[in-house]
């Protein structure tokens, strides 16, 4: 009887590593290398193409061994050099190019000797081709049992290039990238567009872009770093820009009655926070009380509250007192004819000697932090650090930050809007050794400034040291948990805690069904996401946390099960539990894989059901189901960048120790993938 396909499921993949071999080293060739240059574990002897290129590299271990032809494959296949283990014996064409472009140009330290190729003789099975390293580069054949030199080679491509972007004036705009990627191939073209937020203007590019046009196109022929510089639209200090800046109103310039900021008489003289303090006020008319009026309008004023003076004038975090003259950071808001039952005038009139002196925004501390908020006084070169100021009344205010090298000049400048009413900060990458301090100055009032050297304790001076020592990100998935169950269509919250003390990070969530979401600047922004699956089955969710600007990353994953009404298969690779191995043999197990049937009705008699929201689900007996169905397992094993796929397929009942629990040996070290598919077919 023909088999009938009931269910087909393609699900789980797992990444394996070997402790004894790496598929790539640390010196991958960069765009622009030439014949004879050293990278990728040896000497470059051939380059094809431009951006998506093929680079041939001859290893640089010396002296070249003398072996028979049969041992060349073993020697090259087991060679490790500078972290690379993907070496092989060159064929006759590759060996000829090596002779012409390395030996004849005196690169690579090749000997005046014969070298084996991997190419066998076309008609004599016991012979293989070789080349004499001389001016002619001629080939002939030799018995495979004879001994010649061998030089192993590998094929590589240019290392990926990174594009780092930054905004000078936080919250003022953004950079949009037409084809944003984590990494770019050489000669990729990337167009960046700077878009200003309301209240700001784009000024110019700096770094690898230049000019005042808000669009910049880059050709990725090296790592690129670009900054978009914005500036705020100027505040006019001579008027209240809107009612949020109005502290109170006066009927006349002097000998005036007063009214609250929104009084119905609409007195013509406005007392404006931004005019007095030179910065944009918080607009908080329920803040501190600075004066008492006898009524909402047409009122006399008093410093103290009484039964006659019980209408408060309030604004933000102003702290005020009545003096003959204002001192230091104090600013005169109004002048009074006396302490009570007083007429009012503007401070510039000069007729009343009682000044209402107030302090608004002020700086209290300035110090250095890492990106997790810890106080620091030293950093490694190329670390990104935070420059922090604390005080009062910062919200929406702009500060000019200047980093100064001790004994030198200005190292860097930046402008930022404060994050809260009490804290403002900016971030800078410190790419030069030295000792540094910084100043923070209010953009609209240069008299309000602070120097980090004035801080008590060591955190006002930052020492930047060699060598570069980037700390890897740390990350954990908080939700969902391993083996959590959800119904199709349920909005699932994917939550994490991640940090990196010396680099901004971005997080990519891969939901295991071909969909993913990426979030950036995750120490500042919320990088938790939500997602709903449209199909049931087993999902392996991976979270990749990667540095922005450097290359370190960490990957975490969690397996969850998505249920729908009807029958679904849930492939689970329970072994290997580790992803790091010595040797080439790995134990695999899929014995925790299962088949579930779900219904919206009550649980069938005799079954042990569990609830998944409004579904009643139970697992089918895998041994019994094998009597009626072919419950089959199909494994696919492959290596990154390799075209060949090794397939193992069999059933639960007939091939248990071949496809459910088994040991597999891999032909080479490096990264390997295992993918499991399940199927159920009626006999």
C-alpha positions in Angstrom: 0.0 0.0 0.0 1.3 3.5 -0.9 2.3 5.6 2.0 0.2 8.7 2.7 2.0 11.8 4.0 0.2 13.0 7.2 2.5 15.6 8.7 5.7 17.1 7.6 7.7 19.4 9.9 11.0 21.2 9.4 12.2 22.6 12.7 15.2 22.7 14.9 18.8 23.6 14.1 21.8 23.6 16.4 25.3 25.0 16.0 28.3 22.9 17.0 31.9 23.9 17.7 35.1 22.0 18.1 37.8 22.9 20.6 40.5 21.4 18.4 39.7 23.4 15.2 38.4 26.7 14.0 36.9 27.5 10.7 38.4 31.0 10.8 41.3 32.8 12.4 41.8 36.3 13.6 43.7 37.8 10.6 41.2 37.6 7.8 42.3 39.4 4.7 41.0 43.0 4.4 40.0 44.7 1.2 43.0 46.1 -0.6 45.5 43.2 0.0 47.9 42.4 -2.8 49.8 39.3 -4.0 52.5 38.4 -1.5 50.8 40.1 1.5 50.3 37.9 4.6 46.8 37.4 6.0 44.4 34.6 6.5 47.1 32.2 7.7 49.6 32.6 4.9 50.6 34.4 1.7 48.1 35.7 -0.8 48.9 34.3 -4.2 45.7 34.9 -6.2 42.7 37.3 -6.0 39.6 36.9 -8.1 36.8 39.5 -8.4 36.3 42.8 -6.7 33.9 42.9 -3.7 32.6 39.3 -3.5 36.0 37.9 -4.1 38.0 34.7 -3.9 41.4 34.9 -2.3 43.9 32.0 -2.5 46.3 31.7 0.4 49.4 29.5 0.8 50.3 28.6 4.4 53.5 30.1 5.8 54.8 27.2 7.9 58.4 26.3 7.1 60.1 24.1 6.0 57.6 22.5 3.6 57.3 18.8 4.6 58.4 16.0 2.2 55.7 13.3 2.0 54.3 10.8 -0.5 51.2 11.9 -2.5 48.9 9.8 -0.3 49.8 11.7 2.8 49.4 15.2 1.3 45.6 15.0 1.9 46.1 13.9 5.5 48.7 16.5 6.1 46.7 19.5 4.7 43.4 18.2 6.1 44.8 18.1 9.7 46.9 21.3 9.4 46.1 24.2 11.8 47.8 27.5 11.2 46.9 30.8 12.9 43.5 29.4 13.8 42.6 28.1 10.4 41.9 24.4 9.7 40.3 24.5 6.2 43.6 23.7 4.3 43.8 21.5 1.3 46.3 20.3 -1.3 46.3 22.6 -4.4 45.4 21.2 -7.8 47.7 21.5 -10.7 46.3 24.9 -11.8 46.4 26.4 -8.3 50.0 25.1 -7.9 51.0 26.7 -11.2 49.6 30.1 -10.1 51.5 29.7 -6.8 54.7 29.1 -8.7 54.2 32.1 -11.0 52.9 34.6 -8.4 54.8 33.6 -5.3 57.9 31.7 -6.2 58.9 33.8 -9.3 58.1 37.0 -7.4 60.2 35.9 -4.4 57.3 35.6 -2.0 56.3 32.8 0.3 59.8 31.1 0.9 59.1 28.3 -1.6 62.0 25.9 -2.1 63.8 25.1 -5.4 62.1 21.7 -5.5 59.2 19.7 -6.8 55.8 20.2 -5.1 52.8 17.8 -5.2 49.4 18.8 -6.6 46.2 17.0 -5.8 45.6 16.2 -9.5 46.0 12.6 -10.5 47.4 11.4 -13.8 44.7 11.1 -16.4 45.5 7.5 -17.4 47.9 6.1 -14.8 46.3 5.6 -11.5 49.6 5.2 -9.6 50.9 8.7 -10.7 50.0 12.3 -9.8 51.1 15.7 -11.1 53.8 17.9 -9.6 55.4 21.2 -10.5 59.1 22.2 -10.2 59.5 25.6 -8.5 61.6 27.3 -11.1 61.3 30.0 -13.8 59.4 27.8 -16.1 56.8 26.4 -13.6 56.5 23.2 -15.8 54.6 20.1 -14.5 55.1 16.4 -15.0 54.0 13.2 -13.2 55.5 11.1 -10.5 54.6 7.9 -8.7 52.3 8.6 -5.8 54.6 6.5 -3.5 57.5 8.9 -4.1 58.2 11.8 -1.8 57.9 15.5 -2.8 57.3 18.7 -0.9 53.8 20.0 -0.3 52.4 23.5 0.3 48.8 23.6 1.6 46.4 26.3 0.6 43.0 27.6 1.6 40.4 29.8 -0.1 39.1 32.9 1.7 37.2 36.1 1.1 37.7 39.7 2.3 36.7 40.3 5.9 33.4 42.0 6.3 33.4 45.8 6.9 31.5 47.7 9.6 29.7 51.0 9.5 29.4 52.8 12.8 27.1 55.8 13.1 26.6 58.3 15.9 24.4 61.3 16.6 26.0 64.5 17.9 23.2 66.0 20.1 21.3 63.1 21.5 17.6 63.0 20.7 17.9 65.6 18.0 17.6 63.4 15.0 18.5 60.1 13.4 20.5 58.5 10.6 18.6 56.3 8.2 20.5 53.8 6.2 19.1 52.6 2.9 20.4 49.0 3.3 21.3 48.7 6.9 23.2 45.5 7.8 25.4 44.3 10.6 28.3 43.9 8.1 29.0 44.9 4.6 31.0 43.4 1.7 33.8 45.4 0.1 32.6 47.9 -2.5 29.0 47.8 -1.2 27.4 51.3 -1.6 25.5 52.6 1.4 23.4 55.8 1.4 22.9 57.5 4.8 20.3 60.2 5.3 20.3 62.5 8.4 16.8 63.5 9.5 16.4 66.2 12.2 13.7 66.1 14.8 11.3 69.0 15.3 13.2 71.9 16.9 16.6 70.9 15.4 18.5 71.5 12.2 21.1 69.2 10.6 24.5 71.0 10.5 27.0 68.7 8.8 28.6 65.3 8.7 31.9 64.3 10.3 34.0 61.2 10.1 33.9 59.3 6.8 31.1 61.6 5.5 31.5 65.3 5.0 29.5 68.3 3.8 26.2 69.9 4.8 23.9 67.9 2.5 21.8 65.6 4.7 22.5 62.7 2.3 25.9 60.9 2.1 26.8 57.9 -0.1 29.7 55.7 1.0 31.6 53.0 -0.9 32.6 50.4 1.7 36.3 50.0 0.9 37.3 50.0 4.7 35.6 50.2 8.0 33.6 53.5 8.2 32.5 55.7 11.1 30.1 58.6 10.5 28.6 61.2 12.8 25.6 63.4 12.0 25.9 66.8 13.7 22.6 68.6 14.7 21.9 71.9 16.4 18.9 73.1 18.2 16.8 76.0 16.7 17.7 79.1 18.8 15.5 80.1 21.7 14.6 83.8 21.7 15.5 85.1 25.2 13.4 88.2 24.8 9.9 86.7 25.0 8.0 83.8 26.4 7.8 81.3 23.5 4.6 79.8 25.0 2.6 79.8 28.2 4.8 77.1 29.7 7.5 79.7 30.3 5.2 82.2 32.1 5.7 82.4 35.8 3.2 85.2 36.4 1.8 88.5 34.8 1.9 92.2 35.8 -0.5 94.9 35.1 2.3 97.5 34.4 6.1 97.7 34.3 6.2 99.2 37.8 3.8 99.9 40.7 1.9 97.0 39.3 -0.7 94.5 40.5 -0.1 90.9 39.7 -1.9 87.8 38.5 -1.2 84.2 38.2 0.2 82.8 34.9 -3.2 82.0 33.5 -5.2 84.8 35.1 -8.3 86.0 33.3 -7.3 89.7 33.1 -4.5 88.7 30.7 -2.1 91.4 32.1 0.3 92.5 29.3 3.7 92.1 31.2 4.8 88.5 31.3 7.5 87.3 33.7 9.1 84.6 31.6 11.4 81.8 32.9 13.4 81.5 29.7 14.0 85.3 29.6 15.3 85.3 33.2 17.3 82.1 33.2 18.3 81.9 29.5 17.1 78.3 29.3 13.8 76.5 28.6 11.9 76.0 31.8 10.0 72.9 32.8 6.6 74.4 32.4 5.6 73.1 35.8 3.0 75.5 37.3 2.4 73.2 40.2 6.0 73.3 41.5 7.6 75.3 44.3 5.7 78.3 45.7 7.8 81.5 45.2 5.2 84.3 46.1 1.7 84.7 47.5 -1.0 86.9 45.9 -4.2 88.4 47.4 -6.2 87.1 44.4 -5.8 85.4 41.1 -5.7 88.9 39.4 -5.5 92.6 40.4 -3.5 91.4 43.4 -1.0 92.7 45.8 1.9 90.4 46.8 3.4 88.9 50.0 6.4 86.7 50.8 4.4 84.8 53.4 1.1 83.1 53.2 -1.8 84.5 55.3 -5.6 84.6 55.3 -5.4 87.6 52.9 -2.5 86.2 50.8 -3.4 82.7 49.9 -3.1 82.4 46.1 0.3 80.8 45.3 2.6 81.7 42.4 4.3 78.4 41.6 6.9 77.3 39.1 9.1 74.2 38.7 12.0 73.7 41.2 12.6 77.4 41.8 13.9 78.3 45.3 13.5 82.0 46.2 14.2 84.5 48.9 13.8 88.3 49.3 17.1 90.2 49.2 18.6 93.5 48.4 20.6 92.0 45.5 20.9 88.6 44.0 24.2 86.6 44.2 26.0 83.8 42.3 23.5 81.6 40.4 20.5 83.5 41.7 18.4 85.4 39.3 15.9 88.2 40.1 12.3 87.2 39.1 10.4 90.3 40.3 10.9 93.2 42.7 8.5 94.2 45.5 7.7 97.4 47.3 7.7 95.5 50.6 7.4 92.1 52.2 3.6 92.2 52.2 0.8 94.2 50.7 3.3 95.0 48.0 3.2 96.3 44.6 5.3 94.6 42.0 7.7 95.5 39.2 10.1 94.0 36.7 13.6 93.6 38.0 15.1 96.1 35.5 12.9 99.0 36.6 15.0 99.8 39.7 12.3 101.4 41.9 11.9 98.7 44.5 14.8 97.4 46.6 13.3 94.1 47.6 14.4 91.5 45.0 12.8 88.1 44.7 16.0 86.1 44.0 15.6 82.6 42.7 17.8 79.7 41.7 16.7 77.4 38.9 18.9 75.0 37.0 22.2 74.3 38.6 25.1 71.8 38.3 26.3 69.8 41.3 28.5 67.0 40.1 30.4 65.8 37.0 32.1 62.4 36.7 33.0 59.4 34.4 31.0 56.2 34.2 31.1 53.0 32.2 28.0 52.1 30.1 26.5 50.1 33.0 26.5 53.2 35.3 29.6 52.2 37.4 31.9 55.1 38.4 35.3 54.7 36.7 38.7 56.4 36.7 40.4 54.3 34.0 39.4 52.7 30.7 41.1 50.6 27.9 41.7 52.3 24.6 38.7 52.3 22.3 36.3 51.8 25.2 33.1 53.9 25.1 32.5 55.8 28.3 29.8 58.1 29.8 30.4 61.7 30.8 27.7 62.5 33.5 26.6 65.8 35.1 24.1 66.0 38.0 22.2 69.0 39.2 18.7 70.6 39.2 16.4 71.6 36.4 18.2 69.8 33.6 15.2 68.4 31.7 15.3 69.4 28.0 18.4 71.5 28.5 21.4 71.3 26.2 25.0 71.0 27.4 28.2 71.5 25.6 30.7 68.8 26.7 34.4 69.2 26.1 36.9 66.5 26.8 40.4 67.9 27.5 43.6 65.9 27.6 45.7 66.8 30.6 48.7 68.8 29.4 47.2 69.0 25.9 44.2 70.5 24.1 40.6 69.7 23.5 40.2 66.0 22.6 36.5 66.0 21.6 33.3 68.1 21.7 29.7 67.0 21.9 26.3 68.6 22.6 23.6 66.7 24.4 20.1 67.2 25.8 19.8 66.2 29.4 17.9 62.9 30.0 16.1 63.9 33.1 15.7 67.0 35.3 18.7 65.9 37.4 21.0 64.0 35.0 22.6 64.8 31.7 25.2 62.7 29.9 27.0 62.0 26.7 29.0 59.0 25.4 32.4 59.1 23.8 34.8 56.4 22.5 38.3 57.0 23.9 40.7 56.1 21.1 43.9 57.7 22.4 46.0 57.0 25.5 46.2 59.7 28.1 44.6 61.3 31.1 41.4 63.3 30.5 38.9 65.5 32.3 35.8 67.2 30.9 33.7 70.3 31.2 29.9 70.6 30.9 28.5 74.1 30.0 24.9 75.1 29.5 24.4 76.1 25.9 22.1 79.1 26.7 24.1 80.3 29.7 27.9 79.9 29.7 28.0 81.0 33.3 26.5 77.7 34.3 29.4 75.3 33.9 31.1 72.4 35.7 34.6 70.8 35.6 34.9 67.1 36.4 38.2 67.9 38.2 36.1 69.7 40.9 34.5 66.4 41.9 35.6 65.0 45.3 37.2 61.6 44.8 39.0 60.0 41.8 36.3 59.9 39.2 36.9 63.3 37.7 40.0 62.2 35.8 39.9 59.3 33.4 43.1 57.4 32.5 42.9 55.7 29.1 45.4 52.8 28.7 46.8 50.4 26.2 46.1 47.6 25.3 42.6 47.5 23.9 40.6 45.2 26.1 37.0 45.0 25.0 34.7 43.3 27.5 32.2 40.8 25.9 28.5 41.5 26.3 26.6 39.6 29.0 23.0 38.5 28.3 20.2 36.3 29.6 16.8 35.5 28.2 14.3 36.1 31.0 11.1 35.2 29.1 10.0 32.8 27.7 11.6 29.8 29.6 12.8 26.6 28.0 9.8 24.3 27.0 7.1 27.0 27.6 3.9 26.3 25.7 1.9 28.9 23.7 -1.0 28.8 21.4 -0.8 29.9 17.7 -1.6 33.7 17.5 -0.7 34.5 21.1 1.4 37.6 21.5 4.5 36.3 23.3 6.7 38.7 25.3 10.4 38.1 24.6 12.4 39.7 27.5 16.1 39.8 28.3 18.7 41.5 30.5 21.8 42.4 28.6 24.7 44.8 29.1 28.2 45.7 28.0 30.3 48.1 30.1 32.4 49.5 27.3 30.3 49.3 24.1 26.7 50.0 23.0 24.9 46.8 22.0 22.2 45.7 19.7 20.0 42.7 20.0 18.6 40.5 17.2 15.8 38.1 18.1 15.4 35.2 15.6 12.1 33.5 16.2 13.0 30.2 14.5 10.4 30.5 11.7 12.3 32.8 9.3 11.3 36.0 11.1 13.5 38.2 13.2 13.6 41.7 14.9 16.6 43.9 15.7 16.8 46.6 18.3 19.8 49.0 18.9 21.3 50.9 21.8 19.9 48.4 24.2 21.5 50.1 27.3 19.2 53.1 26.6 16.3 51.6 24.7 13.9 48.8 25.6 15.0 45.9 23.4 12.4 43.5 24.6 9.9 42.5 21.8 6.7 40.8 21.2 5.8 38.2 18.5 2.9 35.9 17.6 3.5 32.7 15.6 1.2 31.8 12.8 2.0 28.0 12.7 2.4 25.4 15.4 5.5 23.3 16.1 8.8 23.5 18.0 10.7 26.8 17.7 14.3 27.5 18.7 14.5 31.2 19.5 18.0 32.8 19.5 19.0 36.1 20.9 22.2 37.6 19.5 23.7 40.4 21.5 26.4 42.2 19.6 28.7 45.2 20.2 28.0 48.3 18.1 31.4 49.4 16.7 33.4 46.3 17.8 32.9 42.6 17.0 32.2 40.7 20.2 28.9 39.0 20.6 27.0 36.4 22.7 24.2 34.1 21.6 21.5 32.8 23.9 18.6 30.5 22.9 15.5 29.0 24.2 13.2 26.3 22.9 9.4 26.8 23.0 6.4 24.8 21.7 3.6 26.4 19.7 0.3 24.6 19.6 -2.7 24.7 17.3 -5.8 22.6 17.0 -5.0 19.2 15.5 -1.8 17.2 15.3 1.7 18.7 15.2 5.3 17.3 15.5 7.8 18.7 17.9 11.4 17.8 17.0 13.8 18.3 20.0 17.6 17.8 19.8 18.3 16.9 23.5 21.9 16.0 22.8 24.5 17.4 22.5 23.9 19.5 25.5 27.2 21.4 25.0 28.3 23.2 21.9 32.0 22.7 22.4 33.8 19.4 21.8 37.2 17.8 21.6 37.7 15.4 18.8 35.4 14.7 15.9 32.7 12.4 17.4 29.5 13.8 18.9 26.6 12.0 20.6 23.1 13.0 19.3 19.7 12.3 20.7 16.2 13.2 19.6 14.4 10.9 22.0 12.5 13.8 23.6 10.8 14.6 20.3 7.0 14.1 20.4 3.7 14.2 18.6 0.9 16.3 20.2 -2.8 16.4 19.3 -4.9 19.3 20.5 -8.6 19.9 20.6 -11.0 22.6 21.8 -13.3 20.0 23.2 -12.8 18.0 26.4 -9.9 15.7 26.8 -10.4 12.3 25.1 -11.0 9.4 27.5 -7.8 7.6 28.6 -5.5 10.5 27.7 -3.4 12.6 30.0 -4.1 16.1 28.8 -2.5 19.5 29.6 -3.9 22.9 28.9 -2.4 25.3 26.4 -4.8 28.3 26.9 -8.2 27.0 25.6 -6.7 23.9 24.0 -6.7 20.4 25.5 -3.5 18.7 24.3 -2.0 15.2 24.8 1.1 13.4 23.5 0.8 10.3 21.3 2.6 7.1 22.4 5.6 7.0 20.1 6.0 3.2 20.4 2.3 2.4 19.7 2.0 5.0 16.9 4.8 3.1 15.1 2.4 0.2 14.6 0.2 2.3 12.4 2.4 5.0 11.1 6.0 5.5 9.9 7.3 8.0 12.4 10.5 9.1 10.7 13.4 11.3 11.6 15.6 13.0 9.0 18.9 14.7 10.0 20.9 17.0 7.8 24.5 17.8 8.7 26.4 20.5 7.0 29.3 23.0 7.6 29.2 26.7 7.1 30.3 27.6 3.6 30.3 23.9 2.4 28.0 22.7 -0.2 27.8 19.0 0.7 25.0 17.9 3.1 25.1 14.6 4.9 21.6 13.1 5.4 20.5 10.4 7.8 16.9 9.2 7.7 15.1 6.4 9.4 12.1 5.6 11.7 11.5 5.4 15.4 10.7 1.7 15.4 13.2 0.4 12.8 16.2 2.7 13.0 16.2 4.0 16.6 19.9 3.7 17.2 20.7 5.2 13.8 18.4 8.3 13.8 17.1 8.8 17.3 20.1 8.1 19.5 23.5 7.7 17.8 27.1 9.0 17.6 28.3 10.8 14.5 31.9 11.5 13.4 32.7 14.6 11.4 35.4 14.7 8.7 36.9 18.0 9.8 37.1 20.4 12.7 35.2 23.7 12.7 31.6 24.8 12.8 28.9 22.3 11.9 25.1 22.5 11.8 22.6 19.7 12.6 19.0 20.1 11.5 16.2 17.7 12.4 13.0 17.1 10.5 10.2 14.8 11.6 7.4 13.2 9.5 4.5 10.9 10.1 3.2 8.7 7.3 0.4 6.1 7.3 1.4 2.6 6.2 
